[in-house]
C-alpha cells in the first residue's frame, strides 16, 4: 500500500472487494434455496397435513365409494333411502369428473399421465354410465336380479379402474423417490460452494481489519498532533510551530493548513492589537467629543425652549392686546357717537338752563317783596300787642284800685274786668298773627334761600354745561384721532402677532431639530460606549494570545 | 278775695289785691352791682327809690324773661311807719282771679313767705305773703336804706 494513496480510495477498494464476495455468496445461497425449498420445515408440515387428509377422506379419483354405494343400493328396500343413495352417487360422479379435468390439465403426457387420465378414467366413466343408466332404472323398477347382473358388469369396470389406479400410485412413488435423491445431491454441492465463499469473506474481512487498524493508527497520531496545536491556539498560544510534512494525504494537508493558519493568525492578532489600541483612543476621543456636543445641544435645547416659551407668551400677549385694541377701537367709536349725542343734548340743556335761571330770579324778587310786606305786618302787630298790654295793665291797676275802694268800687271793678278781657283777647289774636307772620317769614326766608341756591346751581350748571360741551368737543376730536391711531396700532399688532407665531413655529422646528440631534448624539454616545466596551473586550481577548517575543 | 296771679319759674303764685300798690310794666332799672343777686335794681316810684327783687331769680334761680308779660308789682311791706315799698318782678303778670276758698298746703319753715293755696282755682296758685317774702338780711338792708 502506497503512503500517498488516499485513505478514502483505500477504504473504497476494501468495500468493493467485500461487496463482490458477499454478492457471490448471496447468489449461491439464493439459487440453493430456490431449488431445494420443497424440503424445508414448512414444506414438511404442509405435506404432513395433505397426507393426513389423503388417509382419511375417500379419494374422488378412486371410485371405491361409488362402488360401495351400488352394493348398498342392491340390498336396500326403503325407497327414501334408495333416492338418497342415488343422489349421493350423482354427487360423487360430479366430484370425480371435476377432479379428472384438473389432472388432465396438470399431469404431463407420460406413462403415469396416460394411466391416470385415460386408462383409469375410461373404466370409471363406463362404470358411471352403467350405474346411471341400466342399474338405477333396474333399482327403481325393483328388479333386483337385473340389478345384480348389471352390478356384475359394473364390478368388472371397477376392477379395471382399480388396477390402473394402483399402477398410478406405484409410478408416483417411484417419481417422488427420484426427486428427493436429486435434491439431496444438489444441497450437498451447494453447501460446499457456500463454505468456500464464506472462507473468502472471512479472509477479506481480516485483511480489511488489519489495514483499517494501520490507517487508524496513523490518522490518530496526526489528529492528536493537530488537536494539541488547536488546543494551544485556542488558549492563545500562537508560538507553536508545526513540523511540515511531505505527506499528500488529508492529515498531511491538515497539518500544513494548521501551520499556515497559525502563522497568519499570529500576524492578524499583532495587527489587531495595534489597531485596537488606535481604536480605543479614537473611541475615547469620540466619546468626549460627543458628550461635549450633547451638553451643548442640551443647553441649546433649553435655550430654545425658553425662547419658544417666551415667543409663545409674546404671541399670546399680542393676540390678547390685539383683541383688546379691537374692543377699544369699537368702544372709542361708540364714545365718539355718545359724545356727539351728548353735545347736541347739552346745547338743548343750555337754553333750558337759561330759562330756568330767569324764572328763579323772578321768583326771588317776588319772595323779597313778600318778606318786606311781612315785616310791615310784624310792625303793625307789635304796635297792637303793645296797646293790648297797656290796656291789660291799666285794667289790672283799675281792678286793684276798685277792690281797695270796697263797696263803691264794685261797678268799676266789673268794667275793669271787661276791659282786661278784651285786652287779653286782642293780645291772644296779635299773638296768633305774630306767630303766623313769623311762620310766613320763615317760609319765605327758606324759599328765598332755596331759590338763591337753585339760581346759583343753575348758574353753575350753565357753566358746567358749557364746560362739558367744550370737553365733549375735545373728546370727539381726540377720539377721532385716536381711532386713526388705533388702526395703525392694530395693523402693527396684527403683523407682530403673525411674526411671533412664525417665530414660535420656527422655534418649535428648531427645538425638534435640537431634540433629534440630542437623541442622535445620545445614540452616538451609546454607540461609542459600546464601541469602547467592545474594544476593551477585544483588547482583553487579544491579550490572551501569546505571540512570543 | 281778689288776687293777682303770676309765675316765678314753674311755680304759679298769687298776691292779694289789698297788698298791691300798683302794677308797672317792666321798665329800665338802676342796677346795683354789689347788692345781693336777687335785688336787680332801684325803681323811682312816687318820689321814692324802691328796690326791686326778681322773684323768678329767687325761686327758680334764673332771671325773668324779657317779655311784655313780665311786670313789676309794687307792694307795701310792714305797717305804719315801719312800712315801705318793694318792687317784685315776675312773669306773666296779667290775670286777676276771684277766690272764695283757700287751704294750707305744705309748710316750709325756711320759706315762710309761701302761704295758702287758692283751692278753687286751676293750678292751685300759692299766695305770697310780702311781709315774709324777703330774707332777714334783705329786709334789714331795705330798712336801713329807708332810715337813711
Interface residues (C-beta under 8 A of the other chain):
Chain A: X385 X386 X389 X390 X392 X393 X396 X397 X399 X400 X403 X404 X413 X417 X420 X424 X427
Chain B: X2 X4 X17 X18 X20 X22 X23 X24 X25 X68 X71 X93 X94 X96
